[in-house]
Amino acid sequence: MKQILKVILNQDRPAEATLNALFEDLYNRVVPDSFLQALRSGSLDRPHIDSTTVGIELNYAFAYVHSIPVANALLYVWRYRMSGAVKWSTWFSVENEAKIPNLYFETDYEIGVLAIGPLLIKSSWSYTTLVTTGTTPTPSQVTGVTLTNQSMYVDPVTGETMARTLVTWNDNATSEYVDEYEIVYVES
């Protein structure tokens, strides 16, 4: 079989990714400890993760996490890593819930959260929760394949007689998150 065409559909990335990059930039700025200590005059309660669910898209898994709201919290910092890994990744949200995307399928993840309040007051990290992401999805078989406009023509460069046809099919992209199709043919 030879591949003759790849069709790639564009998908807009969620606005939350841009917002998350802004929070990460703010979170990673270096501020002298003496300045932070002078600003901090109180403390925030430790958040507790009260529910987690997992879901799948065609090319990645995600975890939806929710914590009990913390009074005066302005920002929640979610940290996650593959179970047993050393390095944590972070995700930021202004709500006490977050959808953490781009996780591997069928993988255990540890997730924790802390709250940030006014004047950069931080809570302690919550206890870590373990979640297992879902299995890799398999899109259904493409249906409605038709061949039309079959014709012969002479290739102007090589002078060879060539055949062509128009291939159409039902688009599964909307309901199954398909972003690429591959068309192959078999010579007989």
N, C-alpha and C positions, 0 to 999 in steps of 0.2 A: 504494500500500500504506500502511496506517496501522498504527502500533505500538499494540497494545492492552495489552501487559503486559511488564514486565521482571522477571525472577527473578534475584536476586543471592544467591549462596551465601556464607556467612561462612567465612573461612579464618583459622585461628589463625596469628599470626606466630610464627616460631621463637623460642625462648627465647634463642638466641644474639644476637639483636638487642638485647635488654635488657642482656645481659652485655657486649656491645660498647659500649653507651652508657656503662656504668660504667667500663670501661677508658679510653674516650676522655676522660671527665671527669677521671680520675686523671692521665692523660698530659698534659692541657692545664693542669694546675695550675702556677702560677708558683712556682718555688723559686729563691732567690738562688744564683748561680753559685759564690760563695765557699763556700757550704754544700755544694753538690754536689761541688766539688773536694776538700773535706775528707773527704767520704764515700768517694769513688772511690779505691780503692787498687790496682786491677787493671784488666784489660781483658777483653773477650770476643772470641772469634774472629768474623770476618765470616761471616754465613750465606750460603749459595749456594743459589739456587733450582734444584732438580734435576728437577722435573717440573711441568708445567701441563697441565690439560685444561679444556675448556669444555663447557658444557651449556646447555640451554634449558628454560625453563618456558613456559607459554602467554603470559605478559605480560612476561617479562624473560629476559635471558641471565645466566649466572654463569660465573665462572672458579674452578676448584679448583686451588690452588697448594700446593706442597710444597717444603720446603727441607731441606738436610742438617741434622740436629740440632746445636745448639751447646751444648757443656758449660756447665753452670751457668745456662743461660737459664731465666728464669721466665715471660717474656712475649715474644711476637713481634709486631712492629708491621709490618703490610703497608701499603704505599702504592701507589696506582694512579691513573692518569689516562688520558684519551683521548690517543692518540698526538699529540704536538704541542701539547697544552694546557699551560698554565702552572701551574695549581693542582692540587695532589695531594689526594686523599681518603685517609683511613686506615681500616684495619680491624685489630682486635686479636684475638689468639688465644693461649691458653696452650699450645697444641701447635705443632709446627713445620709445620702445615698449616692451610689456611683455605679456606672456600667464600665467595667474594666475590659477593654477589647484586646484583640491580637494575642490571645493566649493559645498555647498548643492544645490539640485535642487529646483526650484521655490522659491527662496529666494532673498530678496533685499539686495544689498551690496553697501556700500559707498567706493569709491576709490579715492585716492589722490596720488600725486607724487611730489618729490623734486629732484633737481639735485645736484651732488657733483662734484666740479671741482678740479683743481690743488691746492695743499697746503691745502686740506680739506675745501675749501670754499664751503658753502652750500647756496642754494637758499632758498626762503620761500616755504612753501607747496602750491601746486596748490589749486584751489577751488575744493571741493569735488564733484564727479560725482556719480549719483545713477544708478545702473544697476540691472536688475532682471534676474536671471539665468533661463534656460529653464526647461521644464518638464522632468520627469523621462522617459528615453527611454524604450521601450519594444522590446526585440529581437524577430525576427520572429520565427515561429514554426520550430523546427528541422525537416528536411526532409530526405528522403532516409534511413529510419530505416530498417534494415534487420536482420533476425535471421538465422544464419548458424551454421554448425558443431554441430547440436544437437545430444547428445549422453547420454548414461547412464553409471554410474560407481559406484563402491562400495567404500564408505568412509573407508579408512584404520583404522581410529580411532574408529568410532562408529559402523562400519559394516553395516550401512544403505545404501540402494540403492538410489543414487542421480542422478539428471538430470543436464545437463549443456548445454549452448548454447553460441555462440559468437554473440554479439550485435555490429553492425556497423551503422554509420550514417554520414550524410554530416556535415563537420566541418564549422560552421558559425563564428569561432573565428576571422578570418582575417578581414572580412568586417563589423562585428558588435561588435567588442571588447568584445566578450564572453571569459571569462577566466575559467569558470567552467560549467560542465554538471552534472546532477544528473539522475541516472538511477533507476527507481522504477519498481516493479512488483506486480501483484495482484494474490493472490491465489484464485482459484475457486473450 
